[in-house]
Amino acid sequence: MNIKQFGIVVDRYLAGKASVTEIKAIDQWLDESGENTEVMTDLKRRRLQEEILQKIRQSIPNKTHKERGLIIKIIKPYLRIAAMLAAFTGMILLYQNYQKKADHPTADKTYETYSTPKGRQAIITLSDGSVVQLNAATVLKYPKHFQGKTREVILEEGEAFFEITPNPHKPFIVHAAHQIDTRVLGTSFNISSYRASDQLTLSVNTGRVQVTKVTNKSKRTMGIFTPGQGLTYNVKKGTFKNHDMNAADLAAWKNNILILKDADFNELKQRLENWYGIEISLQAKSEPAVLFTGRYYNKSLQNVLQSLQRINHFRYELKGKKLIIENNAGNRNRK
């Protein structure tokens, strides 16, 4: 809805001529923020002032036609300008608040922030009883108490597995990176969205979820997914694929299982850094033919590296929390 359309709706609302749908939309928006209510109150006050000025103009004492015409002629432009400025200013403020809410649905709420460092995981129980398990290097924002008609959290970075307490009257919405929203009523699902990665992945374990791509101008539904289904969103290309997924594998990290599937050196670097909390210097070029696949349960970094060397030859040097990986074959640290 642009400012012109919004202005027309608000004008009808203030004049008592809005449709049931328009009244419901405005009332719902007013309930979402005290600031919105204050702006609307100010706009009503300005409209009332305009009506009072109009009545004053109409109640000018009887004078000669010429005198009355002169007074009205002097007052009318100022009344019109004042009314236009008041209405336009109020409309702009109201629209800005409306648009801010549309672009940033959680902007007027106070959120707690929980971050997990590399090499660590965490479990958070939200106020509605929903449980969120955070993978390493993950940032989640959530309110102390869910208010309003929705339950909303922000997955700013990383990977998390959500087990949502059912509430058909209060949908749960996860705002992830790249303006991807996931809406559910009660289900469990996994979202992975690391900044270092070129893709966002979502998989459904139980229930149903709806995924939406949100922009300033529109919302595009990317799909409704059931258990075993999900999507992969390509960040650079802005494209996505819906397909069947092994939800158990994608959320295996919850059970301390590291899974690699056709990972190149760049993905390998990111996964190992997050999993083991180390710093990796990658002196290897990612090549289409050099990919790593493996499944590791409670394995040490040394064990994983040695296993990966059997898949593709590379050389590494580990010093404390720093690891150097080179993709030319060698014997160093080949145990």
Rosetta blueprint (number, residue, H / E / L):
1 M L
2 N L
3 I H
4 K H
5 Q H
6 F H
7 G H
8 I H
9 V H
10 V H
11 D H
12 R H
13 Y H
14 L H
15 A L
16 G L
17 K L
18 A L
19 S L
20 V H
21 T H
22 E H
23 I H
24 K H
25 A H
26 I H
27 D H
28 Q H
29 W H
30 L H
31 D H
32 E L
33 S L
34 G H
35 E H
36 N H
37 T H
38 E H
39 V H
40 M H
41 T H
42 D H
43 L H
44 K H
45 R H
46 R H
47 R H
48 L H
49 Q H
50 E H
51 E H
52 I H
53 L H
54 Q H
55 K H
56 I H
57 R H
58 Q H
59 S L
60 I L
61 P L
62 N L
63 K L
64 T L
65 H H
66 K H
67 E H
68 R H
69 G H
70 L H
71 I H
72 I H
73 K H
74 I H
75 I H
76 K H
77 P H
78 Y H
79 L H
80 R H
81 I H
82 A H
83 A H
84 M H
85 L H
86 A H
87 A H
88 F H
89 T H
90 G H
91 M H
92 I H
93 L H
94 L H
95 Y H
96 Q H
97 N H
98 Y H
99 Q H
100 K H
101 K H
102 A H
103 D H
104 H L
105 P L
106 T L
107 A L
108 D L
109 K L
110 T L
111 Y L
112 E E
113 T E
114 Y E
115 S E
116 T E
117 P L
118 K L
119 G L
120 R L
121 Q L
122 A E
123 I E
124 I E
125 T E
126 L L
127 S L
128 D L
129 G L
130 S L
131 V E
132 V E
133 Q E
134 L E
135 N L
136 A L
137 A L
138 T E
139 V E
140 L E
141 K E
142 Y E
143 P L
144 K L
145 H L
146 F L
147 Q L
148 G L
149 K L
150 T L
151 R E
152 E E
153 V E
154 I E
155 L E
156 E E
157 E E
158 G E
159 E E
160 A E
161 F E
162 F E
163 E E
164 I L
165 T L
166 P L
167 N L
168 P L
169 H L
170 K L
171 P L
172 F E
173 I E
174 V E
175 H E
176 A E
177 A H
178 H H
179 Q H
180 I E
181 D E
182 T E
183 R E
184 V E
185 L L
186 G L
187 T L
188 S E
189 F E
190 N E
191 I E
192 S E
193 S E
194 Y L
195 R L
196 A L
197 S L
198 D L
199 Q E
200 L E
201 T E
202 L E
203 S E
204 V E
205 N E
206 T E
207 G L
208 R L
209 V E
210 Q E
211 V E
212 T E
213 K E
214 V E
215 T L
216 N L
217 K L
218 S L
219 K E
220 R E
221 T E
222 M E
223 G E
224 I E
225 F E
226 T L
227 P L
228 G L
229 Q E
230 G E
231 L E
232 T E
233 Y E
234 N E
235 V L
236 K L
237 K L
238 G L
239 T E
240 F E
241 K E
242 N E
243 H E
244 D E
245 M L
246 N L
247 A H
248 A H
249 D H
250 L H
251 A L
252 A H
253 W H
254 K H
255 N H
256 N L
257 I E
258 L E
259 I E
260 L E
261 K E
262 D E
263 A E
264 D L
265 F H
266 N H
267 E H
268 L H
269 K H
270 Q H
271 R H
272 L H
273 E H
274 N H
275 W H
276 Y H
277 G L
278 I L
279 E E
280 I E
281 S E
282 L E
283 Q E
284 A L
285 K L
286 S L
287 E L
288 P L
289 A L
290 V L
291 L L
292 F E
293 T E
294 G E
295 R E
296 Y E
297 Y E
298 N L
299 K L
300 S L
301 L H
302 Q H
303 N H
304 V H
305 L H
306 Q H
307 S H
308 L H
309 Q H
310 R H
311 I H
312 N L
313 H L
314 F L
315 R E
316 Y E
317 E E
318 L E
319 K E
320 G L
321 K L
322 K E
323 L E
324 I E
325 I E
326 E E
327 N L
328 N L
329 A L
330 G L
331 N L
332 R L
333 N L
334 R L
335 K L
